[in-house]
Amino acid sequence: MQLTYDEMADAVYVYFNQAPIDHTEEIHDGTAIVDYDADGVPVGVEFMDVSEGIDLRRVPRADEIARLLEDYPFPVMA
C-alpha cells in the first residue's frame, strides 16, 4: 500500500496495487473515489479536499488506510 499527496489539489491517493483500472465508484459526494480492476478488486482510493477531513466510511480497507494516515495532519473520520 502506498500513499501520495498532492498539496496543490488537496488530494490523497492510496494505491492498493498497480492493476489497470477498469471502473470507478464515487462515494461521499465526490470526496472519495474508489478505482477497481476488471475483477471488481479495489486498486486504490482518491480522497479530495483532505485538509477538511477524510471520511473512511464505506471505503475499502479503511482500517489499513487509517493507520497509513497516522503520519499526516488530515482529520480522519471512520
C-alpha positions, 0 to 999 in steps of 0.5 A, spaced: 500 500 500 502 506 498 500 513 499 501 520 495 499 527 496 498 532 492 498 539 496 496 543 490 489 539 489 488 537 496 488 530 494 490 523 497 491 517 493 492 510 496 494 505 491 492 498 493 496 495 487 498 497 480 492 493 476 489 497 470 483 500 472 477 498 469 471 502 473 470 507 478 465 508 484 464 515 487 462 515 494 461 521 499 459 526 494 465 526 490 470 526 496 472 519 495 473 515 489 474 508 489 478 505 482 477 497 481 480 492 476 476 488 471 475 483 477 471 488 481 478 488 486 479 495 489 486 498 486 486 504 490 482 510 493 482 518 491 480 522 497 479 530 495 479 536 499 483 532 505 485 538 509 477 538 511 477 531 513 477 524 510 471 520 511 473 512 511 466 510 511 464 505 506 471 505 503 475 499 502 480 497 507 479 503 511 482 500 517 489 499 513 488 506 510 487 509 517 493 507 520 497 509 513 494 516 515 497 516 522 503 520 519 499 526 516 495 532 519 488 530 515 482 529 520 480 522 519 473 520 520 471 512 520 
